[in-house]
Amino acid sequence: MNAIAGKVVAITGASSGIGEASARVLAAAGARVVIGARRTDRLERLAETIAAAGGEVRLCPLDVTSQVEVAAFAAFAQESFGRLDVMVNNAGVMPLSPLAALRVADWDQMIDVNIKGVLYGIAAALPIMQAQGEGQIVNVSSIGGHHVSPTAAVYCATKFAVRAISDGLRQETDHIRVTVISPGTTTSELADSIGDATAREAMKAWRAITISPEAVAASILHAIGQPADVDVSEIVVRPTASPH
């Protein structure tokens, strides 16, 4: 039996990269997807593509730095399809820089999106899933959540935090599944937010070898597709040839 078919999956940061690929892959597997992001023009194009392929999709403008908007996003998913089975907290930013560059605004942005955005997603989805008696929260971390690199101290800190928050949540519930996905270097727009020249140059070498966002989406599909009594707690997915 297809364990994905019919599940309602809400995905943040769905306008590009891993979020967009996940929406396509999960919808193709029979999930009913609800996509959210700030760039609504991209969401509209993605929704049209999914619908044209026979998938079920709804879209909702979303800024994950707003708790009100994230709560409304989860409520919209529930209102659209009657329930919320999976919340994929995927939205993230990566404006790397050496700490000595003192790009404090970039630090704040990473904390707001990468940590608080995940917490807001949990806060929005958890009451719905508790009322249902089941559900799954998928949080996208990074290999940066396993080790720290120069220029990435704050980014890595946020991704370590995602893993810590996820494991804490997993230990606090016995009926809601919690999964962390930690991608290695993945083809995406994530590096486009790097404004610091030193970090931007360093990232070119780091990103010489990447995997596709569809590869990461496949790992999310795998975690969601397990039987209800099986929780895939964490998946690290990286390029075979990657030294990192």
Buried (B, 14 or more C-beta within 10 A) or exposed (E): EEBBEEBBBBBBBBBBBBBBBBBBBBBBBBBBBBBBBBBBEBBEEBBEBBEEEEBBBBBBBBBBBBBEBBBBBBBBBBEBBEBBBBBBBBBBBBBBBBEEBEBEEBBEBBBBBBBBBBBBBBBBBBEBBEEBEEBBBBBBBBBBBBEBBEBBBBBBBBBBBBBBBBBEBBEEBEEBBBBBBBBBBBBBEBBEBBBBEBBBEBBEEBBEBBBBBBBBBBBBBBBBBBEEEEBBEBBBBBBEEBEE
